[in-house]
Amino acid sequence: MQNLDVQVVRTAQHWAEAQTVWLCTVLSTYGSSPRPPGAMMVIDGAGRYCGSLSGGCVEESFVARIREQAFSAASQRVRYGDGGFAPDRALPCGGVLDILVEKLPAGAATLRYLQQLEDALTGARAITKRLTLPYPCQSLETAPYTRRTLTHISHDDIVLTLSAAPRLVIGGLSSVAVFCANFALALGFETLVCEHRDEVLENMAAELAPGVKLVRQFPARYLEREGCHPGTAILSLTHDPRIDDLTMMEAVNLPAFYLGAMGSHLNSEKRKARLAQIGELTPAQLQRIHAPVGLDIGSKTPAEIALAVMADIVRHKNGLAMPHDAQTDSAA
């Protein structure tokens, strides 16, 4: 399974080899919306589409309008709700969607354009596209990584910064790690699992979903060599101090937005003491580590613990704070 926007761009490349395609990107939302700014969908002239703009509220309308040749300009801005087109189903809470529609003719120029977008989405980079309606995109530039799509609209000028998918790096396989990896993949994360133990690989590697990248390397060594971008979450979920401690000792030196290690409250306190004494981690570095990891939802099974962990990672990715009395990690 790939990140949905990567699927969209790759599908667009395949279709654009022989026909015109329409690349649609959510620019902004008002009120509730099932899909965030930056979400993409591609449609061909026959009405086939890949991706989603609204979770089903406007997609059929888009397909119908393209069949009617309603979007003929190289680029245009389309609104659903609040005086714009009527959605197929009411958007949640009276929401409004502004969508950039780009008509991309078949041929080499379109394929180069789409390849640049794919390279950014799969290469841990961001890319800024600039265009003036109703003309084609005139500029694609690499940009610093951003966890959110950034949009600036001034009259007919649109500047849109798209970024790579968030990444999850898991140090060591365990039953919880397998569920976390598979959940993360379904959530659109680029997902890597570092595992060096042959006996564990023999027993658990087959449980990872297709699309999870397995790196046969000691987790701390991988982090030391490869580092990470700011849209990365790093977990260690083995209950083995030799793996978990060393993974966290490397992780605190990286710009990851979330670090987490599994263990009870007692074992987590012991780990922090070891990291302070042996690893010489500072209080600020220790504060970055979520341990015990995950939201407190009364998790008992590996799947429930993984759900709690991924929910907390998504919360941090989306920049949401919680009430003080709800910020208790699970007892994983």
Backbone torsions as a table, in degrees:
resi	resn	phi	psi	omega
1	MET	NA	133.4	178.6
2	GLN	-106.5	161.5	168.6
3	ASN	-54.1	139.2	-172.5
4	LEU	-60.1	-41.0	-178.5
5	ASP	-68.0	-32.1	174.3
6	VAL	-65.4	-42.1	176.1
7	GLN	-58.2	-42.0	-179.6
8	VAL	-60.4	-49.5	-176.0
9	VAL	-65.9	-39.6	179.5
10	ARG	-68.8	-38.2	175.8
11	THR	-64.4	-40.8	178.2
12	ALA	-59.6	-41.4	178.6
13	GLN	-62.0	-42.9	-179.3
14	HIS	-62.5	-47.3	-178.3
15	TRP	-69.3	-36.6	-174.8
16	ALA	-72.3	-7.0	174.5
17	GLU	-64.2	-27.7	-173.8
18	ALA	-130.9	-6.3	-174.8
19	GLN	-154.9	162.9	175.5
20	THR	-70.0	141.7	175.3
21	VAL	-129.7	158.5	176.3
22	TRP	-115.2	116.9	178.7
23	LEU	-97.5	120.0	-175.3
24	CYS	-114.3	131.9	-176.8
25	THR	-132.2	129.2	176.3
26	VAL	-67.5	123.1	178.5
27	LEU	-89.6	-45.9	-177.3
28	SER	-157.5	157.7	178.0
29	THR	-131.6	148.4	175.7
30	TYR	-129.0	134.1	-172.8
31	GLY	74.9	-157.7	-177.7
32	SER	-80.4	142.2	177.5
33	SER	-149.4	133.5	-179.7
34	PRO	-69.8	-19.3	-178.0
35	ARG	-126.0	141.0	-174.0
36	PRO	-86.7	168.0	170.3
37	PRO	-53.9	139.7	-176.8
38	GLY	98.3	-18.4	178.6
39	ALA	-62.6	141.5	-173.3
40	MET	-126.5	155.9	173.0
41	MET	-145.8	142.7	174.5
42	VAL	-119.5	141.7	-178.2
43	ILE	-132.2	141.9	174.2
44	ASP	-106.1	175.7	-174.8
45	GLY	-65.3	-21.4	179.0
46	ALA	-84.8	-4.4	179.0
47	GLY	95.4	1.7	173.7
48	ARG	-71.0	144.3	177.1
49	TYR	-145.3	156.7	177.3
50	CYS	-134.8	135.0	-179.6
51	GLY	103.1	-172.2	-176.1
52	SER	-155.0	141.2	176.7
53	LEU	-107.7	-25.3	-172.1
54	SER	-147.6	9.7	-177.0
55	GLY	73.2	21.6	175.4
56	GLY	111.9	-2.3	-175.6
57	CYS	-81.5	-30.4	-174.6
58	VAL	-126.0	-7.1	-171.9
59	GLU	-60.0	-46.5	-178.7
60	GLU	-63.5	-36.3	176.5
61	SER	-62.8	-42.3	178.2
62	PHE	-60.9	-47.0	-179.1
63	VAL	-59.4	-45.1	-179.1
64	ALA	-62.9	-41.3	-178.0
65	ARG	-69.9	-34.0	176.8
66	ILE	-68.4	-39.2	175.2
67	ARG	-61.7	-30.2	177.9
68	GLU	-86.0	3.9	180.0
69	GLN	59.3	40.1	-178.6
70	ALA	-76.1	-26.0	-176.9
71	PHE	-108.7	85.2	-173.7
72	SER	-99.4	-16.9	-179.1
73	ALA	-74.7	157.9	177.0
74	ALA	-62.2	-32.0	174.6
75	SER	-152.4	144.4	174.6
76	GLN	-157.2	159.3	-179.7
77	ARG	-106.4	128.2	-175.6
78	VAL	-121.4	136.7	178.5
79	ARG	-115.6	139.0	171.0
80	TYR	-116.1	126.3	-176.7
81	GLY	90.9	160.1	175.1
82	ASP	53.3	55.0	177.3
83	GLY	90.4	-9.3	176.6
84	GLY	-89.5	-154.9	177.5
85	PHE	-63.7	150.9	175.8
86	ALA	-83.8	130.0	178.2
87	PRO	-70.6	162.1	176.7
88	ASP	-62.7	-39.5	174.7
89	ARG	-131.0	149.2	-176.8
90	ALA	-56.8	131.2	175.4
91	LEU	-67.9	146.1	-176.3
92	PRO	-57.7	134.3	173.5
93	CYS	54.7	35.5	178.1
94	GLY	68.4	27.6	-176.2
95	GLY	-64.0	161.0	179.6
96	VAL	-130.5	138.1	178.4
97	LEU	-118.8	129.6	167.8
98	ASP	-107.1	128.8	-171.5
99	ILE	-129.2	133.6	172.5
100	LEU	-88.8	126.1	177.6
101	VAL	-113.9	120.2	178.4
102	GLU	-113.1	123.8	175.3
103	LYS	-90.8	116.2	-173.2
104	LEU	-115.7	110.4	-179.8
105	PRO	-70.6	154.8	178.2
106	ALA	-62.4	146.4	174.7
107	GLY	138.2	177.9	-172.8
108	ALA	-64.3	-38.5	-177.4
109	ALA	-63.6	-43.7	178.0
110	THR	-64.9	-40.7	180.0
111	LEU	-63.8	-38.4	176.9
112	ARG	-64.8	-42.3	179.6
113	TYR	-60.6	-47.6	-179.0
114	LEU	-68.0	-34.2	178.3
115	GLN	-65.0	-38.3	177.0
116	GLN	-62.8	-40.2	177.0
117	LEU	-64.4	-43.0	179.5
118	GLU	-63.4	-42.0	-178.8
119	ASP	-59.7	-38.7	179.1
120	ALA	-70.3	-42.4	-176.3
121	LEU	-69.8	-26.2	-178.3
122	THR	-105.3	-3.1	-173.8
123	GLY	-113.0	23.8	177.4
124	ALA	56.8	36.5	177.9
125	ARG	-128.5	170.1	170.7
126	ALA	-113.1	157.0	177.7
127	ILE	-137.3	136.1	179.7
128	THR	-106.3	124.1	177.2
129	LYS	-109.9	136.0	-178.6
130	ARG	-122.6	133.6	176.9
131	LEU	-151.2	156.8	175.4
132	THR	-119.5	120.1	-179.1
133	LEU	-63.9	141.1	3.3
134	PRO	-100.5	33.1	-172.8
135	TYR	-96.2	164.2	178.3
136	PRO	-66.5	165.3	175.1
137	CYS	-58.3	128.5	-177.6
138	GLN	-103.2	-7.4	-175.8
139	SER	-154.8	131.3	170.6
140	LEU	-126.3	122.1	-177.5
141	GLU	-132.6	140.2	174.0
142	THR	-67.9	150.3	-175.4
143	ALA	-141.8	161.1	175.7
144	PRO	-59.0	148.0	-178.3
145	TYR	-59.4	137.1	174.2
146	THR	-135.7	139.4	-178.3
147	ARG	-78.5	-12.5	-178.8
148	ARG	-127.7	149.8	173.6
149	THR	-67.5	133.2	179.7
150	LEU	-110.8	130.3	-176.5
151	THR	-129.5	133.6	172.8
152	HIS	-129.7	122.8	-178.3
153	ILE	-122.7	126.0	176.7
154	SER	-136.0	103.7	-176.0
155	HIS	57.1	-114.8	-178.4
156	ASP	-98.2	2.6	179.7
157	ASP	-93.9	129.1	-178.8
158	ILE	-126.2	129.5	173.8
159	VAL	-120.9	121.0	-173.7
160	LEU	-128.9	121.2	178.2
161	THR	-106.6	116.9	179.3
162	LEU	-106.2	143.5	-176.6
163	SER	-125.1	162.9	178.1
164	ALA	-63.7	161.2	177.6
165	ALA	-63.9	151.9	172.9
166	PRO	-62.7	156.4	-176.3
167	ARG	-121.5	142.9	171.8
168	LEU	-120.9	124.8	174.3
169	VAL	-112.0	122.9	-179.1
170	ILE	-111.2	124.1	179.0
171	GLY	-92.0	101.9	176.2
172	GLY	92.4	137.9	178.4
173	LEU	-86.9	142.8	170.8
174	SER	-156.2	174.8	179.3
175	SER	-61.5	-39.5	177.4
176	VAL	-67.3	-40.9	-179.6
177	ALA	-61.0	-38.8	179.0
178	VAL	-61.5	-46.5	179.1
179	PHE	-65.0	-41.2	178.3
180	CYS	-60.0	-45.3	-179.4
181	ALA	-61.6	-45.6	-177.8
182	ASN	-69.5	-38.7	175.4
183	PHE	-63.1	-44.3	-177.4
184	ALA	-60.9	-41.3	179.0
185	LEU	-60.7	-44.4	178.9
186	ALA	-64.5	-27.1	179.5
187	LEU	-84.5	0.4	176.6
188	GLY	93.7	9.1	177.4
189	PHE	-79.5	141.4	162.3
190	GLU	-70.6	124.1	-168.0
191	THR	-122.9	124.7	178.9
192	LEU	-124.0	138.6	174.4
193	VAL	-120.8	124.2	177.1
194	CYS	-100.0	120.7	-179.8
195	GLU	-146.8	128.3	-177.1
196	HIS	-113.4	-8.4	-173.9
197	ARG	-86.6	118.0	-175.3
198	ASP	-60.3	-41.3	-176.9
199	GLU	-67.3	-34.3	177.7
200	VAL	-71.8	-42.2	177.4
201	LEU	-59.4	-41.1	-179.2
202	GLU	-62.7	-35.8	-175.3
203	ASN	-88.9	-27.4	-168.8
204	MET	-123.4	-19.1	-174.1
205	ALA	-58.1	-35.4	-177.5
206	ALA	-67.7	-16.9	-178.9
207	GLU	-81.6	-11.1	178.9
208	LEU	-75.2	138.2	-179.1
209	ALA	-68.1	148.9	173.2
210	PRO	-57.4	131.8	-176.7
211	GLY	112.1	-23.0	172.5
212	VAL	-76.9	126.8	-179.5
213	LYS	-86.2	122.6	179.2
214	LEU	-99.4	121.2	179.3
215	VAL	-108.8	114.9	-176.6
216	ARG	-85.3	77.3	-174.5
217	GLN	-156.5	150.0	176.1
218	PHE	-60.5	128.1	-171.5
219	PRO	-55.0	-45.4	-178.7
220	ALA	-63.6	-35.6	178.8
221	ARG	-66.7	-41.0	177.6
222	TYR	-60.2	-47.4	-179.1
223	LEU	-63.6	-38.2	178.9
224	GLU	-62.3	-40.3	-176.0
225	ARG	-81.6	-42.4	-169.6
226	GLU	-98.6	-26.0	-175.9
227	GLY	64.0	-156.3	178.5
228	CYS	-164.3	165.8	174.1
229	HIS	-96.8	168.2	-173.5
230	PRO	-65.1	-15.1	178.6
231	GLY	-90.1	27.5	-175.4
232	THR	-107.4	137.8	167.3
233	ALA	-108.5	139.7	-178.7
234	ILE	-123.4	126.5	179.6
235	LEU	-123.0	148.3	167.6
236	SER	-132.9	120.7	-165.7
237	LEU	-132.6	36.4	-172.1
238	THR	-100.2	-19.1	-170.0
239	HIS	68.1	9.3	177.9
240	ASP	-104.7	111.2	-177.0
241	PRO	-57.7	-30.6	-179.1
242	ARG	-64.4	-30.1	178.7
243	ILE	-91.6	-52.6	-173.7
244	ASP	-63.8	-45.0	-177.5
245	ASP	-63.7	-47.2	-176.9
246	LEU	-68.6	-34.0	176.6
247	THR	-62.2	-45.3	-179.8
248	MET	-68.5	-33.7	179.1
249	MET	-62.9	-35.0	175.6
250	GLU	-78.9	-39.6	-173.0
251	ALA	-63.0	-35.5	-176.6
252	VAL	-66.4	-14.6	178.0
253	ASN	-90.3	0.6	-175.2
254	LEU	-109.8	161.7	-176.6
255	PRO	-85.2	22.2	179.7
256	ALA	-58.1	147.7	-179.5
257	PHE	-86.3	-11.1	-178.0
258	TYR	-151.1	131.1	174.1
259	LEU	-125.4	134.8	-179.5
260	GLY	-147.9	143.9	177.9
261	ALA	-134.8	143.1	-175.6
262	MET	-88.3	145.3	177.8
263	GLY	156.5	159.4	176.5
264	SER	-67.0	171.2	176.7
265	HIS	-57.9	-42.9	-178.9
266	LEU	-64.5	-48.3	-179.9
267	ASN	-66.0	-32.1	178.3
268	SER	-67.5	-39.4	177.3
269	GLU	-65.9	-39.0	177.3
270	LYS	-64.1	-39.4	179.1
271	ARG	-63.3	-45.3	-179.8
272	LYS	-61.9	-36.2	177.4
273	ALA	-65.7	-41.7	178.3
274	ARG	-64.2	-42.7	-178.2
275	LEU	-65.3	-34.5	178.6
276	ALA	-71.9	-40.7	-175.1
277	GLN	-80.2	-49.2	-174.1
278	ILE	-87.4	-43.6	-177.7
279	GLY	-87.3	-8.3	-180.0
280	GLU	56.5	37.2	176.6
281	LEU	-73.8	143.1	179.8
282	THR	-82.3	162.1	175.3
283	PRO	-55.0	-37.4	179.5
284	ALA	-65.6	-38.8	177.8
285	GLN	-68.1	-42.1	178.4
286	LEU	-63.0	-33.7	-179.2
287	GLN	-64.8	-23.7	-179.5
288	ARG	-72.6	-20.7	-173.4
289	ILE	-88.0	121.0	175.6
290	HIS	-83.5	107.5	-177.5
291	ALA	-155.3	116.8	-0.3
292	PRO	-60.9	151.2	-173.0
293	VAL	-94.9	145.7	172.8
294	GLY	102.6	159.8	175.5
295	LEU	-73.2	150.6	178.9
296	ASP	-83.1	96.1	175.5
297	ILE	-118.8	20.2	-179.4
298	GLY	70.8	33.0	-174.9
299	SER	-62.6	137.3	176.6
300	LYS	-126.3	-43.1	-176.9
301	THR	-89.6	160.9	177.0
302	PRO	-54.7	-40.4	-180.0
303	ALA	-65.5	-40.8	179.2
304	GLU	-67.2	-39.7	178.3
305	ILE	-63.8	-44.4	178.7
306	ALA	-62.1	-38.5	177.2
307	LEU	-61.6	-42.7	178.6
308	ALA	-64.3	-39.6	-179.5
309	VAL	-66.3	-49.0	-177.3
310	MET	-68.0	-32.6	177.0
311	ALA	-62.9	-39.9	179.8
312	ASP	-69.5	-38.0	177.9
313	ILE	-64.0	-44.7	178.8
314	VAL	-63.3	-38.2	177.9
315	ARG	-59.9	-45.8	179.1
316	HIS	-68.5	-39.5	178.2
317	LYS	-58.3	-38.8	-177.5
318	ASN	-86.8	1.2	174.5
319	GLY	71.6	31.1	-178.2
320	LEU	-97.8	133.0	174.2
321	ALA	-90.9	162.9	177.7
322	MET	-125.0	154.4	172.7
323	PRO	-56.0	147.5	-175.1
324	HIS	-55.0	-39.7	-175.2
325	ASP	-77.9	-3.9	178.8
326	ALA	-105.3	3.7	-174.0
327	GLN	-94.1	39.7	177.3
328	THR	-98.6	122.4	-179.7
329	ASP	-70.4	159.2	178.1
330	SER	-68.6	167.3	-179.6
331	ALA	-90.6	27.6	-179.2
332	ALA	-64.7	NA	NA
